């Protein structure tokens, strides 16, 4: 029996892919502790792990919606939040892990506190990457701009001041790249296929491209019309009333069944021009809806894109962050979707009609789906973790 500790950030798109891996590890007789946040407790415990609450420590919980959006754009600010969280968790995590004595720590690539505590304890470590893996080659393919690089350089002095706070607490960190970069010497699980991952052949053998871990349907959904269009802008930055309204104006009174998931940041009473063919919910069982969808209108978060393509669903993509733009560019490169540049109803309707009427988009989405389904999945991820334990 191996003792394995997971760390993750408070985000469904980063938590959900790991749950199948936890189930597999527990089924094989291993013991798993999972440090996360109370909203994920039920799902984590259902997967068989011992849940440990980090509520009250995560500094992102105290951020406004505006600050949350800033994290995706300002590296210095993001570093400060992550360092604050790491130092806030430091004593509790450190004492716990001294008692547990894990054989391996598995941490989301953005849960830097997990990676850092593994460094501090000199414990075997696996990075859990729910986005694409990045190196110089893949960054070029994904269209990472010179402007982004310039912003990073300008932020270096502020970033280094934050890193000095970690060094004072005994964390052996010399640069921000040691924390955020996918490096060739770190054992890494990536929840996509080699075919979907840009430049997969340029990554070291320490990388395991295991494909997505798709959870079972929890709440069955009924398709009522020939064509079903699903719209969601994710669970984090979804205060996007103008986009929802444009989609409704584009699709009202069409012959399509439309399911719109708006989250909890928009008051549904503010939405105008509602139509009988459009159903609006704060949330839905995304897997259940995508299984029956003919088109997905999405912000292009990696988890949402992966789930749609797993079922061969083409995408109309409305990226809101640089990471989402990178994902959307990859989907476009492989011919499985359209990046929507104009957000008015007429432009959205035109793109919807193009996607629904062209078999090429469905054919290309199906190719990606096939690449996902031939991957090793949760079993492959569990094997990778256990192999690291035995090194």
Buried (B, 14 or more C-beta within 10 A) or exposed (E): EBBBBBBBBBBBBBBBBBBBBBBBBBEEEBBBBBBBBEEBBEBBEEBBBBBBEBEEBBBBEEBEEEEBBBBBEBBBBBBBBBBBBBBBBBEBBBEBBEEBEBBBBBBBBBBBBBBBBBBBBEBBBBBBBBBBBBBEBBBEBBBBEEEBEEBBEEBEEBBBEBBEBBEEBEBEBEEBEBBBEBEEEBBBBBBBBBBBBBBBEBBEEBBBBBBBBBBEBEEEBEBEEEBBBBBBBBBBBBBBBEBBBBBBBBBBEBEBBBBBBBBEBBEEEEBEEEEEBBBBBEEBBBBBBBBBBBBBBBBBBBBBBBBBBBBBBBBBBBBBBBBBBBBBBBBBEBBBBBBBEEBEBEBBBBBBEEBBEBEEBBEBBBBBBEBBEEBBBBBBBBBBBBEBBEE
